[in-house]
């Protein structure tokens, strides 16, 4: 029996919050991740780093 990791909205939201993104931005990008499988490239407001999460 294989164990798979569930990477849904909650996982993406926490990952983005750990990267110091705002709550609104993290929620929006987590929803994009669930719907499309990709957050798209964006720059975090606090760290000014380029971020992209995809499957």
Phi and psi restraints in degrees (range 20) as a CNS / XPLOR table:
assign (resid 1 and name C) (resid 2 and name N)
       (resid 2 and name CA) (resid 2 and name C) 1.0 -94.9 20.0 2
assign (resid 2 and name N) (resid 2 and name CA)
       (resid 2 and name C) (resid 3 and name N) 1.0 148.4 20.0 2
assign (resid 2 and name C) (resid 3 and name N)
       (resid 3 and name CA) (resid 3 and name C) 1.0 -106.6 20.0 2
assign (resid 3 and name N) (resid 3 and name CA)
       (resid 3 and name C) (resid 4 and name N) 1.0 124.5 20.0 2
assign (resid 3 and name C) (resid 4 and name N)
       (resid 4 and name CA) (resid 4 and name C) 1.0 -111.0 20.0 2
assign (resid 4 and name N) (resid 4 and name CA)
       (resid 4 and name C) (resid 5 and name N) 1.0 146.4 20.0 2
assign (resid 4 and name C) (resid 5 and name N)
       (resid 5 and name CA) (resid 5 and name C) 1.0 -88.7 20.0 2
assign (resid 5 and name N) (resid 5 and name CA)
       (resid 5 and name C) (resid 6 and name N) 1.0 134.2 20.0 2
assign (resid 5 and name C) (resid 6 and name N)
       (resid 6 and name CA) (resid 6 and name C) 1.0 -92.4 20.0 2
assign (resid 6 and name N) (resid 6 and name CA)
       (resid 6 and name C) (resid 7 and name N) 1.0 115.7 20.0 2
assign (resid 6 and name C) (resid 7 and name N)
       (resid 7 and name CA) (resid 7 and name C) 1.0 -112.6 20.0 2
assign (resid 7 and name N) (resid 7 and name CA)
       (resid 7 and name C) (resid 8 and name N) 1.0 84.9 20.0 2
assign (resid 7 and name C) (resid 8 and name N)
       (resid 8 and name CA) (resid 8 and name C) 1.0 -107.0 20.0 2
assign (resid 8 and name N) (resid 8 and name CA)
       (resid 8 and name C) (resid 9 and name N) 1.0 -154.3 20.0 2
assign (resid 8 and name C) (resid 9 and name N)
       (resid 9 and name CA) (resid 9 and name C) 1.0 -61.3 20.0 2
assign (resid 9 and name N) (resid 9 and name CA)
       (resid 9 and name C) (resid 10 and name N) 1.0 -44.8 20.0 2
assign (resid 9 and name C) (resid 10 and name N)
       (resid 10 and name CA) (resid 10 and name C) 1.0 -62.8 20.0 2
assign (resid 10 and name N) (resid 10 and name CA)
       (resid 10 and name C) (resid 11 and name N) 1.0 -42.6 20.0 2
assign (resid 10 and name C) (resid 11 and name N)
       (resid 11 and name CA) (resid 11 and name C) 1.0 -62.0 20.0 2
assign (resid 11 and name N) (resid 11 and name CA)
       (resid 11 and name C) (resid 12 and name N) 1.0 -46.3 20.0 2
assign (resid 11 and name C) (resid 12 and name N)
       (resid 12 and name CA) (resid 12 and name C) 1.0 -65.3 20.0 2
assign (resid 12 and name N) (resid 12 and name CA)
       (resid 12 and name C) (resid 13 and name N) 1.0 -41.1 20.0 2
assign (resid 12 and name C) (resid 13 and name N)
       (resid 13 and name CA) (resid 13 and name C) 1.0 -61.7 20.0 2
assign (resid 13 and name N) (resid 13 and name CA)
       (resid 13 and name C) (resid 14 and name N) 1.0 -47.0 20.0 2
assign (resid 13 and name C) (resid 14 and name N)
       (resid 14 and name CA) (resid 14 and name C) 1.0 -64.8 20.0 2
assign (resid 14 and name N) (resid 14 and name CA)
       (resid 14 and name C) (resid 15 and name N) 1.0 -38.7 20.0 2
assign (resid 14 and name C) (resid 15 and name N)
       (resid 15 and name CA) (resid 15 and name C) 1.0 -61.8 20.0 2
assign (resid 15 and name N) (resid 15 and name CA)
       (resid 15 and name C) (resid 16 and name N) 1.0 -44.4 20.0 2
assign (resid 15 and name C) (resid 16 and name N)
       (resid 16 and name CA) (resid 16 and name C) 1.0 -69.4 20.0 2
assign (resid 16 and name N) (resid 16 and name CA)
       (resid 16 and name C) (resid 17 and name N) 1.0 -37.5 20.0 2
assign (resid 16 and name C) (resid 17 and name N)
       (resid 17 and name CA) (resid 17 and name C) 1.0 -66.5 20.0 2
assign (resid 17 and name N) (resid 17 and name CA)
       (resid 17 and name C) (resid 18 and name N) 1.0 -35.6 20.0 2
assign (resid 17 and name C) (resid 18 and name N)
       (resid 18 and name CA) (resid 18 and name C) 1.0 -64.8 20.0 2
assign (resid 18 and name N) (resid 18 and name CA)
       (resid 18 and name C) (resid 19 and name N) 1.0 -24.7 20.0 2
assign (resid 18 and name C) (resid 19 and name N)
       (resid 19 and name CA) (resid 19 and name C) 1.0 -88.8 20.0 2
assign (resid 19 and name N) (resid 19 and name CA)
       (resid 19 and name C) (resid 20 and name N) 1.0 11.8 20.0 2
assign (resid 19 and name C) (resid 20 and name N)
       (resid 20 and name CA) (resid 20 and name C) 1.0 68.3 20.0 2
assign (resid 20 and name N) (resid 20 and name CA)
       (resid 20 and name C) (resid 21 and name N) 1.0 34.9 20.0 2
assign (resid 20 and name C) (resid 21 and name N)
       (resid 21 and name CA) (resid 21 and name C) 1.0 -87.3 20.0 2
assign (resid 21 and name N) (resid 21 and name CA)
       (resid 21 and name C) (resid 22 and name N) 1.0 155.2 20.0 2
assign (resid 21 and name C) (resid 22 and name N)
       (resid 22 and name CA) (resid 22 and name C) 1.0 -67.4 20.0 2
assign (resid 22 and name N) (resid 22 and name CA)
       (resid 22 and name C) (resid 23 and name N) 1.0 162.8 20.0 2
assign (resid 22 and name C) (resid 23 and name N)
       (resid 23 and name CA) (resid 23 and name C) 1.0 -62.6 20.0 2
assign (resid 23 and name N) (resid 23 and name CA)
       (resid 23 and name C) (resid 24 and name N) 1.0 -43.5 20.0 2
assign (resid 23 and name C) (resid 24 and name N)
       (resid 24 and name CA) (resid 24 and name C) 1.0 -64.8 20.0 2
assign (resid 24 and name N) (resid 24 and name CA)
       (resid 24 and name C) (resid 25 and name N) 1.0 -45.5 20.0 2
assign (resid 24 and name C) (resid 25 and name N)
       (resid 25 and name CA) (resid 25 and name C) 1.0 -65.1 20.0 2
assign (resid 25 and name N) (resid 25 and name CA)
       (resid 25 and name C) (resid 26 and name N) 1.0 -41.3 20.0 2
assign (resid 25 and name C) (resid 26 and name N)
       (resid 26 and name CA) (resid 26 and name C) 1.0 -65.1 20.0 2
assign (resid 26 and name N) (resid 26 and name CA)
       (resid 26 and name C) (resid 27 and name N) 1.0 -40.7 20.0 2
assign (resid 26 and name C) (resid 27 and name N)
       (resid 27 and name CA) (resid 27 and name C) 1.0 -65.6 20.0 2
assign (resid 27 and name N) (resid 27 and name CA)
       (resid 27 and name C) (resid 28 and name N) 1.0 -43.8 20.0 2
assign (resid 27 and name C) (resid 28 and name N)
       (resid 28 and name CA) (resid 28 and name C) 1.0 -64.2 20.0 2
assign (resid 28 and name N) (resid 28 and name CA)
       (resid 28 and name C) (resid 29 and name N) 1.0 -46.8 20.0 2
assign (resid 28 and name C) (resid 29 and name N)
       (resid 29 and name CA) (resid 29 and name C) 1.0 -68.4 20.0 2
assign (resid 29 and name N) (resid 29 and name CA)
       (resid 29 and name C) (resid 30 and name N) 1.0 -33.7 20.0 2
assign (resid 29 and name C) (resid 30 and name N)
       (resid 30 and name CA) (resid 30 and name C) 1.0 -65.7 20.0 2
assign (resid 30 and name N) (resid 30 and name CA)
       (resid 30 and name C) (resid 31 and name N) 1.0 -38.9 20.0 2
assign (resid 30 and name C) (resid 31 and name N)
       (resid 31 and name CA) (resid 31 and name C) 1.0 -64.6 20.0 2
assign (resid 31 and name N) (resid 31 and name CA)
       (resid 31 and name C) (resid 32 and name N) 1.0 -40.6 20.0 2
assign (resid 31 and name C) (resid 32 and name N)
       (resid 32 and name CA) (resid 32 and name C) 1.0 -62.7 20.0 2
assign (resid 32 and name N) (resid 32 and name CA)
       (resid 32 and name C) (resid 33 and name N) 1.0 -39.0 20.0 2
assign (resid 32 and name C) (resid 33 and name N)
       (resid 33 and name CA) (resid 33 and name C) 1.0 -62.6 20.0 2
assign (resid 33 and name N) (resid 33 and name CA)
       (resid 33 and name C) (resid 34 and name N) 1.0 -42.1 20.0 2
assign (resid 33 and name C) (resid 34 and name N)
       (resid 34 and name CA) (resid 34 and name C) 1.0 -68.8 20.0 2
assign (resid 34 and name N) (resid 34 and name CA)
       (resid 34 and name C) (resid 35 and name N) 1.0 -42.1 20.0 2
assign (resid 34 and name C) (resid 35 and name N)
       (resid 35 and name CA) (resid 35 and name C) 1.0 -75.6 20.0 2
assign (resid 35 and name N) (resid 35 and name CA)
       (resid 35 and name C) (resid 36 and name N) 1.0 -44.3 20.0 2
assign (resid 35 and name C) (resid 36 and name N)
       (resid 36 and name CA) (resid 36 and name C) 1.0 -107.4 20.0 2
assign (resid 36 and name N) (resid 36 and name CA)
       (resid 36 and name C) (resid 37 and name N) 1.0 -18.8 20.0 2
assign (resid 36 and name C) (resid 37 and name N)
       (resid 37 and name CA) (resid 37 and name C) 1.0 85.6 20.0 2
assign (resid 37 and name N) (resid 37 and name CA)
       (resid 37 and name C) (resid 38 and name N) 1.0 10.3 20.0 2
assign (resid 37 and name C) (resid 38 and name N)
       (resid 38 and name CA) (resid 38 and name C) 1.0 -155.4 20.0 2
assign (resid 38 and name N) (resid 38 and name CA)
       (resid 38 and name C) (resid 39 and name N) 1.0 136.8 20.0 2
assign (resid 38 and name C) (resid 39 and name N)
       (resid 39 and name CA) (resid 39 and name C) 1.0 -87.0 20.0 2
assign (resid 39 and name N) (resid 39 and name CA)
       (resid 39 and name C) (resid 40 and name N) 1.0 -16.6 20.0 2
assign (resid 39 and name C) (resid 40 and name N)
       (resid 40 and name CA) (resid 40 and name C) 1.0 80.1 20.0 2
assign (resid 40 and name N) (resid 40 and name CA)
       (resid 40 and name C) (resid 41 and name N) 1.0 161.3 20.0 2
assign (resid 40 and name C) (resid 41 and name N)
       (resid 41 and name CA) (resid 41 and name C) 1.0 -82.6 20.0 2
assign (resid 41 and name N) (resid 41 and name CA)
       (resid 41 and name C) (resid 42 and name N) 1.0 132.1 20.0 2
assign (resid 41 and name C) (resid 42 and name N)
       (resid 42 and name CA) (resid 42 and name C) 1.0 -150.3 20.0 2
assign (resid 42 and name N) (resid 42 and name CA)
       (resid 42 and name C) (resid 43 and name N) 1.0 164.7 20.0 2
assign (resid 42 and name C) (resid 43 and name N)
       (resid 43 and name CA) (resid 43 and name C) 1.0 -108.9 20.0 2
assign (resid 43 and name N) (resid 43 and name CA)
       (resid 43 and name C) (resid 44 and name N) 1.0 128.1 20.0 2
assign (resid 43 and name C) (resid 44 and name N)
       (resid 44 and name CA) (resid 44 and name C) 1.0 -70.4 20.0 2
assign (resid 44 and name N) (resid 44 and name CA)
       (resid 44 and name C) (resid 45 and name N) 1.0 140.1 20.0 2
assign (resid 44 and name C) (resid 45 and name N)
       (resid 45 and name CA) (resid 45 and name C) 1.0 -67.4 20.0 2
assign (resid 45 and name N) (resid 45 and name CA)
       (resid 45 and name C) (resid 46 and name N) 1.0 -35.8 20.0 2
assign (resid 45 and name C) (resid 46 and name N)
       (resid 46 and name CA) (resid 46 and name C) 1.0 -84.1 20.0 2
assign (resid 46 and name N) (resid 46 and name CA)
       (resid 46 and name C) (resid 47 and name N) 1.0 -51.0 20.0 2
assign (resid 46 and name C) (resid 47 and name N)
       (resid 47 and name CA) (resid 47 and name C) 1.0 -91.4 20.0 2
assign (resid 47 and name N) (resid 47 and name CA)
       (resid 47 and name C) (resid 48 and name N) 1.0 -14.9 20.0 2
assign (resid 47 and name C) (resid 48 and name N)
       (resid 48 and name CA) (resid 48 and name C) 1.0 56.9 20.0 2
assign (resid 48 and name N) (resid 48 and name CA)
       (resid 48 and name C) (resid 49 and name N) 1.0 35.1 20.0 2
assign (resid 48 and name C) (resid 49 and name N)
       (resid 49 and name CA) (resid 49 and name C) 1.0 -101.4 20.0 2
assign (resid 49 and name N) (resid 49 and name CA)
       (resid 49 and name C) (resid 50 and name N) 1.0 148.9 20.0 2
assign (resid 49 and name C) (resid 50 and name N)
       (resid 50 and name CA) (resid 50 and name C) 1.0 -83.0 20.0 2
assign (resid 50 and name N) (resid 50 and name CA)
       (resid 50 and name C) (resid 51 and name N) 1.0 126.9 20.0 2
assign (resid 50 and name C) (resid 51 and name N)
       (resid 51 and name CA) (resid 51 and name C) 1.0 -126.5 20.0 2
assign (resid 51 and name N) (resid 51 and name CA)
       (resid 51 and name C) (resid 52 and name N) 1.0 142.6 20.0 2
assign (resid 51 and name C) (resid 52 and name N)
       (resid 52 and name CA) (resid 52 and name C) 1.0 -154.6 20.0 2
assign (resid 52 and name N) (resid 52 and name CA)
       (resid 52 and name C) (resid 53 and name N) 1.0 127.3 20.0 2
assign (resid 52 and name C) (resid 53 and name N)
       (resid 53 and name CA) (resid 53 and name C) 1.0 -118.0 20.0 2
assign (resid 53 and name N) (resid 53 and name CA)
       (resid 53 and name C) (resid 54 and name N) 1.0 126.2 20.0 2
assign (resid 53 and name C) (resid 54 and name N)
       (resid 54 and name CA) (resid 54 and name C) 1.0 -140.8 20.0 2
assign (resid 54 and name N) (resid 54 and name CA)
       (resid 54 and name C) (resid 55 and name N) 1.0 165.1 20.0 2
